[in-house]
């Protein structure tokens, strides 16, 4: 399953040269992962209320082309790998107007308890993620 998030570049997300500042991509990846999980039937709130949290364990991004104010952006998010206590997401960012790949990224989320100790992902969540990775 792929989840797609569409957004428009806001002026505040650009730098003095009029290009999207690099750190904004990571905010967008967080938004895209949240939407992926929501579409897969996983509620962050319910998971956290049960005492399990997803934290970013690793993230990287390769920038290929710039985005500017008012560009439409499409972020394609997929689960690449699920392990006992982590999920690896891949993100591809496109300029929706030109279909050009803007960036390719990955983010690994680790499951932790309220003390920050790594724990297995609850089976119900793993089941939903597995169902939506095919």
N, C-alpha and C positions, 0 to 999 in steps of 0.2 A: 504494500500500500504506500502510496505517496500522498502527502498532505501538501496543499499549496496555499501559501499566504500571499496575498497581493496588497501592496501598500504604495503610497506615493511619497517620494522624498520631500521632507519638510525643510524649510529654509534653515531652521536651527540645527539640522543634521549635516550641514555643509560647512566647509572651512573657508578661509579667506580666498582661496582659489575657486570657490564655487563647487567643489567636489565633496561627495559624502566622506566625512571623516571616518577613519578606519574603525574606531571603537563602536560606532553605531551599528555595524554589521552584527556584533555580538548580542546587542539588544534585540535585533531582528531575529537572530537564531533562537533566542530564548522564546520570543513570541511564536515562532514557527514550531518549535518543539511542543510548546503548551497546546497549540492548536492540533498538532498531530495526536498527542495523548488524548485530548478531548474527543477528537473524531474516532479514536480507537476505543473509547468508552472508559478511559482512565481519568479519574478526577484527582487532581493534585490535593484538593482540600480534603477529600475522603481519605486519601493515602496518608496525609499529614496528621489528620485527626486520629488515625490508627497508629501513629508513632513512627512512620517511615517517611524519610525525606530523600529526594534526589538532589545531589550536589554535583556541580561541575568538577570532574576529576581531570579532564584534559580537553583542550580545544585548540584548533588551529584554523587558519584561513589563508588561502592563496588568492591574491587579487589579480585579476586578468585585464580589467578595463574599468574606467571610472563611471560613476553615476553623478548626476547633477540635480539641482533643485528642480522639483516638479516632474522628474522622471517617474514612470510607473515601474515598480519592481515586482517580480514574481520569485518567491523562494520555494523551491521544491525540497521537501524534507522526507527522508526515508530512514528506516531502521536498517542498519547494515549487519549488526551482530548483537545478540543477547547472551550475556553470561549470567552466572549465578547471582552476582551482585552489581552488574553494570549493564548499560545499554549504550551502544555506539550509534549515533545518528550521523547521517551525511546530509549536507545542505548544498544545493546548487542555486546560485543567485543569477537571475536573468534580468536584462532590461526588457520589460514586457513589450515595449514598442518595437524594438529592433530584433528581439530574440537572441541577442548576443549574451554569451556567458560572461558574467561580471566577476564572479568569485566562486570558489569551491572550498567547502569547509567541512570539518568534522567536530563533533562534540561527544565526549563520553560522560555519561551521568552515572554516578555511583549511588547505591542505596545505603543510607545510614539511619541509625536510630537517633533518639533525642539527645544522646550523649556524643553523637558524632562517630560512633563505632560502625564500621562497615557491616551490613547485614544482608542476607539474601533478599532479593526482590520478592515481595509477596506473590504467591502462586497465581492468584486471580489476576494480578497485573501482568505477570509473565504470559499467562494464557491469552490475554487480550492483545498484547504486543505480538506474540507469535502468530495469532490469527490474522493480524494486519501487516505482516511482513511478506506474505506470499503473493 
